[in-house]
Amino acid sequence: MKTRRTFLKTSLLAGAAGMAASLHATSLAAPASKKKSWKHWVWINPNHNDTDETLQKKYKQYYEAGIRGIFFEADSEVHFRAAKKQKLEAHRWMWIMNRGEKELLQAHPEWYARNRKGESCADQPPYVNYYRWLCPSREEVQEYLEADVRKTLQKDYVDGIHLDYIRFCDVILPVNLWDNYKIEQTKELPEYDYCYCDVCQAKFKAWRGEDIKKIQYPEESLSWRLFRYNAVNNIVNKLAAVAKEHKKAITAAVFPTPEVARRIVRQDWTNWNLTGVCPMIYHGFYKEDVRWIGDAVTEGVHFLAGRFPLYAGLFLPDFKNKIELQQGMEYAMQNGAGGISLFGDVSDDVLAALKRASAAVKV
């Protein structure tokens, strides 16, 4: 399986070199009398060439910077146990609805989502070759995913499950990617609008008594949209029940705000039974400046209403320098985030900025 979101790198990684500016910024947080205990995370793909000494040093540095958990994109008992020795939680980060394993494609091509034109992700994937989306309405898909998650959570060195790609395909890409794909998505295009397979159509008709093919503008049907929100919600909450059986945590990487998530990927994450959520508040993807991080956190926290914590996901190459990075972290924490989740090169400078931001913001 390819590294997470490979297709985004060509347009968004160019900003990584700007992280070298010196930090003399005044704290953004308003004075307060009480410090909060933050819980920070890192998304990482374990390097199987790392030595025991390297892992001990790295995970110790993470803990000292305030990081308390790691989302590992691959299973590596060595990495998981090394992290746990340094008092870090070790969670397995799994792709859920986007599953392009060769064996699965060959065995069950009928499980894959179809767009409004009738094309299947199994043989005509949208945008990039590894975009192979399963249909969330199929009982067989639900059972397959439950079994996969249950198998992972049975491992004693796994502290929890972290769900990624738990949504529909992007019916609209983040605006910063439009030029890269030579596409304009000011409206929903049929080739990116999923899932119109026979199972989804039949279940929608049984639920609402309507044939989606006879609705003139299906992309504008609020009932059809709700049906698809609920299809993904159902899968998440079934996986949450599996996590509960094993008395382990379940979190998810989601799109940046409830409104954005519902609109462009049919993801209704404020109605999920989680222990925490990591909105990917990648401001550069949406051509927003760093202040928008605080806006996105505010919206998410408002809709969650305290049901579970929100950890602001930050894409490190989006930041021009260390000053802006610390500002982004502070905007997130002072607007209600329970911590930060970092994606990118977690360098010594990044860890230092995280320490400073955590110390500066009080509640």
Helices and strands as residue ranges (DSSP letters): G 6-8, H 9-12, G 13-20, E 40-44, H 52-64, E 67-72, H 77-85, E 89-95, H 102-107, G 109-111, H 139-153, E 160-164, G 175-177, G 190-192, H 198-208, G 212-214, G 218-220, H 222-245, E 249-254, H 258-265, G 269-271, E 276-279, G 283-286, H 292-304, E 311-315, G 316-318, H 322-334, E 339-343, H 348-360
